[in-house]
């Protein structure tokens, strides 16, 4: 995490390996890369943006069960 004045940023990597429901003895793999930014407008009000890329690899040989693609979210936080 990096903070400079009203700006906060972070970079994250998440990876999970779990027993496959379809293939005994093998693991499904989920990986997500994420960049986040937040700007504190005034006390209690901030805007944020999250950009990322996700990749799910099924242990099955059927590649239709795997998935990948970009993810994005933008919004505002209000704290009372």
N, C-alpha and C positions, 0 to 999 in steps of 0.2 A: 504494500500500500504506500502511496506517495501523496502527501498533502502539501499544498502551497497556497496560503491564503484561503479563499473560498472554494478552491478546486481540490477534489480528491479523485485519485485514479488507482486502479489495481489491475493486475493480470493474474489469471487463475487457470490451472489445468486440473481437470478431474478425470480419473480413470477408475473404472470398476470392472472387475472380472467376477462373474457369477456362474455357478453350475447351470448348464444349458437344460432347458425343459424338454428339448427335442432330441438331444444327442447325449446319451449317457457317457460320463467320464470326460466330457469336453466342457470348455468354458465359452460363454458369450462375453464379448468385450464392448464396453461403452467408453468413449473418450470425448471430452468436451474441452475446448479452448475458449477462454472468455476474456474480453477487455471491458472494463467498466469505468465510467466517468460520472462524477457528480459535481454539480455547481450549487453552492449555498447562496440563494438569492437574498433572502433576509432571514433573520432568526425564525426558525420553524418552517421555512419554505425552501425547498431545493428541487432541482431538476436533475434527472439522471438519464443515462443511455448505457445499454449493455449490448455489445456485439460479440458474436461467437460463431463457432463452427462445431457441429456435433457429428460423431461417427459411431454407428452401432454395427458391429460385425457378429453375425450369428455363427455359432459353431457348425451349423448345418451347411452342407454343400449347396443348398438352394440359395443363391445370392438374392433372390427376391425377398428373403427374410431379413436382409441387412438394409441399412439406411444411412444416408449422410446428407448434410446440407447446412446452410447458414441459419443462424438464429439472431433475432434483434428484438429489443424492447426499449421503449422510451416512456417517460412519465414524470410525474411530480410527486414529491412527498410533502405532506402537511402534518406537522407535529404541534399538538396543542399542549 
